[in-house]
Amino acid sequence: MWLDFIISCACAAIASRPPARTMTGRAPFGASANMENGMHVLHIGIVGAGLGGLCLAQGLTKAGHRVDVFERDATLDARGQGYRLRIDPDGQRALTACLSSGAYDLFRHSCAARNTTSRFVDPQLGLLAERRPLHWKATSEAGDEGQVGDLSAHRQTLRDILRHGLEERIHLGRPVLDVLPAENSVDAILADGGRRRFDLLVAADGVSSGLRDRLLAEAAPDDTGAITIYGKVPLAPSAGALPDARWLEGVTVVFGDGVSLVVEPMRFRAPLPELAHAYLPGCKLGVVEDYLYWAFVGRAERLGGPLARGIAATDLMERALEAARGWHPAVRRMVALSDTASLSARPVRMARDVPVWPTGRVTLLGDAIHAMSPAGGLGANTALSDAASLASLLVRVDGPGTLIDAVRHYEEAMRERARRALHATREAAERLLSGTAASDA
């Protein structure tokens, strides 16, 4: 299918017809020079308003290019986005490159307070010091630019920071169903019948990417047979009973047979709306109370079997408690204190490899092309790195040929980066599911 699309693009490029124009009347890049302040301005379409897509949109906007982001959900909080997300040094460098200084400062200060302790334990909470994985990094102090460790972000907060300033360019409830080649450009076909023309279209629509399935079906990720159940325990004094203090000392990883549990306190330095006012006025951040994040990752049979569509949160609670049957009572007590409405689950899907396709005016980013298990903690960071890489290459584009060259260089670097991350993730998942090593899920 991808080859058919590339051939169609070539035919369109040699067709004898006047330059096509976009819905806004602007001639597409290559059909007529579009210059602003001495630079060629690209019009990039991004499918998906997840972390990778929004990071790319920020990077391109920062460089002076035009973007439109199409998101199938009606709101950016329509579905559960998860909770704690560890942003490693690669992810931090990507955010530095793509965000304004104020937005990046807000990101750092909105992360949870530093957790200096990491414990690796058995189901009875006995220490397993030798299980510390090589890739595990201490969490950085959120306000210390000199640290090189991971930062623990609240996922929705990071997404809200990434969308700041892009509100008029994000088109919610407008999924892209297909793409069609045009002269030196590409058309996005929208579900509502609309059509938008771009110099380049980037599929960043996640593990269930419709464009990937349409153009590159062989790249669809496999169901690994594992699932993740995650939730949070409120830590505000008003929440009533609080979990055992040992869970609040730092990150804890519990290794069981075919299932592991990650627990991390998320305690924020100040109310997030106040931080937004201080570092990025106009950015709207919702209030997030301190919480204890937990996630079971394991084989489906160890976590109650495959997930049914629309599974109830009460069923997920039962699965989590059953997974910890026979474990130290503090584990089950902690899970039982969870906000039931916060519980969610998803199957773990993972790409086998990143295939090679003919470079053209459609490319892919993040989970849309290299979905990963949460076992390695690398999925979001790799997507952010993809975004920064593509944005930096598109800055240097000065004609149709260099646009294709830039996309080709991006895809080559993305494949190499993703293959390294997939390899590390597979090793982490194998160790985690066998109970012989840790994960930073």
N, C-alpha and C positions, 0 to 999 in steps of 0.2 A: 504494500500500500504506500509506504514512504517513497519507494522508487517511482511509482505511478505519479505521486504528487510532484516529485522533482522534475520528471519528464514534462508534466503539464506546465510547470513553471517555465521550463526552457521554451516550450512552444509559445507560451504567452509573451515571453521576452522578445521573440523574433517576429511576432505578429505585426502586420503593418496597420497600425491604427494610431490615432492621436493619443497623447498621454492621458491616462485615466486620472480622475480627481477624486478626492475623498469626500465624505459627507459634509465636511467643513469647507470644501472648495479648494483646499491646499493640494497642489500637485504632489504625488508621492515622490519620495527620495529616488533619484536616478532619472525620473521623468523630467524634472525641472529642479534646478538647484534651489535649495531652501537654506538661506544663510541668515544667521543672526550674530552680530558682533564678530564677524569673520570666521564663524564655525558653521559647519553643516549641522543642522538640527534634524535629528531622527524623530520619527513618530513610532513609538514602540507600544504594541499591545501586549498586555500581561494577563494570562488566564489564571485566576486564583489569587485571593488576597490573604494567603497564609504568610508565615514569617519570611520565607524565601522570596515570594512575589513582591511583598511590600518592601523588603530590603532592596531589591532590585529597583523598584520604582523610586525609592528615596535616592539611591545612587545615581540613577539616570537624571532625575530632576535636579539634583545637586550639580550635575555636569552641564545642565542647560538643555537637555533633551525633553521632548514631550512624551507623556505616558497616559495610557488609559488602562485601568485594571478592571477586569470583569470577574465578578464573584457570584457563584450560583446561589449562595445563601442570601436570605432577605436582610439579615443583619450579621455583623461580625461576631456576635456572641450567640448565634442561633443554635450552635451545637457545642457540646462539651469540648473544650480545647486542652483539657488536662490542667495540671497545676504547676508544680515545681519543674523548672527546666534548667539544666546546668549548661551554662555557656562557657566553653573552654577558650583558651587563648586564641585559637584560630577564629572562632566565632566573634570574639571581642575585636580582633583586628578587622574583620569584615564589617562589623557595625561602625567602627571608627572611620573606615573609608567611606561608608555610604551615608551616615547620618551627619547632621550639623553638630557643631560642638555642644550646643545646648541640649540637643536630643540625646547625645551620647552621655553627657554628664547626668541627665535625668535617668537614663537606663542604669548606669552604675549605682547611683544613690537609691534607686528604687529596688535594687536587689536586696535579698535578705541579709541580715547581719551574719558575719563570718562564723562558720562552724569549724572550730579548730581541731575537733576530735573526730576521728573515724574509727569505728569499731566493726570488726568482722567476727561474727559469732555463730555458734551452732544453735539448733532449735531450743536448747535449754539456756541460751544466752551465755554459754561458756566461750571464752575468748579463743579466736583462731588467728593469731597474729600473722602466721605464715601465709594466710590467704589473701593478704593485701595485693591487689593486682598492680602490675607495673605501670599501667596507664593512669592510675588514680592520682589526682593532684589535690592538694589542700585547697580549700575554698579561700579566695582572696578577700581581703577587707574591701567592702563595696566602694569606699571612697578613696582607696589608695591606688593611684595610677601605676605605682611601681610594682605591684604584685603581678605575678604571672600565672596564678592558679585559676581555678574555675570560679564563676559567679553563679549564684542560684537566683534565677529570675522567676517571677510569677508569669506564666505564659500569656495570659490575657493582657496583663500590664504591658509586656513587651510588644504585643500586637498593637495595643492602643498607641504606644509611642511611635511605632513604625507607620501608623496611618496618619499621624499628625501632619497637617499641611497638604494631604492628598485627598481630602474629603470630596472635593469636586471632581476628582479623577477616578474615584472608585465607584463602579456601577454595580450596585447590589441587586440581587435577584435577576441577573442577566447572564445566564450561562452561555458559553460558546459551544455550539454543536459541531461545527465543521470549519474547514478552511478551504479556500479556493485561490489558485494562483492568479495574479494579475500582472500587468506590465511593470517589472522592477518593483514589485510590491506583493502583498498578500492580503486577501480579504478574510475577515472573521465573520462567520455566519452565526448569528445569534438565535437563541431559541424563540424569541419573540418575533422573528422574521426580519430583524434589522441586519444590516451589513456594514462593517467598518473596515476601512483600508489602512494598512500599516506598512512601514518599511520592514519590520520584523515582528513576528508573533512568538511569544515565549509561553510555553505550557508549564505553569507552576501550580497546577491544580491538584497536587497531592497524590497519595497512594492509589486513589480511585480515578486517576486522570482519564477523562473522556477522550481528550485529544490523543493521548498515548495509545489508548485502545483503538482509536480510529485509524491512526497512521502507523503505529509501531506495535501491533498486538503482541508480537513475540517478546516484548520487553515487560509485559505485565508481571508483577511480583507474584511469588508463590506463597501459598498459605503454609507456614512452617509447622503447623500443628500445636503452636504455643499460643497462649493468650495472656493478657495483662489485665488485672483488676486493680484499680486505684481509687483512693479517696483521701479525705482529710478530716482531722480532728480539730475542732475549734480550740484555740488557746486563750481566748479572751476570758477574763475573770467571770464575766456574765454567763459563760457557757456552762457553768455548773461544775461537775466533776472533771478534773484534769487528769491526764495520763501520768503514769509513773515518771518521776523526774529523770530516770536514766535515759528516756527517749529524747530529752531536751538537751542532752550534753553534746550532741553532734550527730553526724551521719552514722546510722547503724545498718549493716547488711547481715541478714540472717540467712544461712544456707541450709536448706532442707533437701529432701530426696525428690528431685525433679521439679522443685519449686524454690524460689528465693524471695525474700522480702526486703525492700529498701525503705528505710524510715529516715526522714530529715525534718527538723524544725525549720519553719519559715517565719522568722520574727523580723519585722520591718523597723527601721530606725525612726521613722516619722510617718504620719498619715500621707498616703500617696498623693492626694489632691494638693497638699501643702508643698510637697516636693516638686510637683508639676508647676505650681505657681512660682516657685523659686528658680527653677532651672530652665523651664520651657513654658513661659506664659502663653495661655491659650490652649495648651494641651489638656484634654479632659481625661483624667484617670479616675476610675472608680475606687471606692474605699475597699480595701482588702484587709480583713482582720488577720492577726497572727494565727498560724495553723501548723499542725503537724501533718506533713505529707507522708503517705505510704503507698507502696505499689507491690503487689504480688506479681511475679513473672514466672511462668512455668508451663509445663505441658498441659494441654487442655484437660486430659483425664485427671490430673492432680488438682485442677481448679473447677471441677464440676462438669466437665464436658464442653463440647463446642457451644458457642454463644448463639442464642436464638435472637432474631430481630426483635427489638423492642423489649428486651429482657428487663424485668423490674429491678429497681435498686434493692428491694428486700431480698430478692433471690441472690443478688451479688453479695450482700452481706452474709447470707448463709454459706455461700461458696467460700468466702474469705475465712469465715470462722471454721469451716470444715477443713480447709487447707492447713490451718494451724492447730488442728486437733492433736493433742499429745505434746504440743510445744509448751514452753514456759507460760504459766498463767498470765504473765504481764503482757504477752503478745495478744492473746484473745481479749483481755480487758481493754487494751489500746484500740483494737479494731472495733469493739463493741461501742466505744465512745464516739465513733465517727458520726458525722452528719450524714444520715442515710441518703439525703438528696444529692450529696456530693459524689456518691459512688458511680463509677462508670467502668466500662470494659471494652476491649477491642481485641480482635485477633491479631497476631503478629504476622505480618506479611513482609517478604524480603525479596529483593531482586536477585536473580541468579548471577547476572553480569550486566554490564552496560554495553549494548551492541553498537556497532558502527553503522551509520547510515549516511547517504549523500548529503552534504551540507547545503542548506538552502535558507529560505526566509522563515522557517519555523524551527525552533529548537526547544529543548526541555531543561528543566531545572529541579533540583531537590527530589522529593519523594516521587514526583511524577516519572522519574527515570531511574532512580536508584534508592528505592524504599529500603529501610533498614530496621532491624529489630531494635527495640529500646535497650537491649542488653549492653551495647557499646557506648550509649550516650552520644552517638556521633551524627545521628540523622539531621537534627536541626542545625548543628554546627556546619555540616557539609553543605546544606542548602544555603546558609548564609555566605559561606565561602564561594559557592557557585555564583551567587548574586553579585558579590563584590568583584569577582573575576570578570564576569560578563560586562558589568558596568564600566570597569576600567578599560577594557578592550574597545568598547563602543565609543569611548571618548575620542579615540584617535582616528575614527572613520572619516574619510573625506571624499568618498565616492562609492558607487555600487560595488566595484571590485573589492575595495578595502572592507566594505561591510561583510561580504561573504568570507573574506580572509579572517576578519575578526571573529566571526561566528565559528569558523573552523578551528581557530586557535583556542577559543573557549571550549569547544567540544572535546578537543584533544586533552586539554588540561583537566576538564571535568571528569573525563573517563579515568584518567590516571588517579585523580584525587578520590573518586568514588570507589574505584577498585581497591585502593588501600584501605579505605574505611570499611568496605564490605568484608574484606579479609579479617580486619580487626574485630568487627562485629560478630562474624561467624565464630571466631575463637572465643569471644566473650560469652556468646550465647551457649556454646557447647559446654564451657566450664560452668556457667551458671545453672544450666539445666541438670548437669551431673552433680552439682553441689560441690565442685572442687575449686571454684574461684568466684570472684565477685563481679558485680556489674554496677554501673552508675546510671541505671535506668531512670 
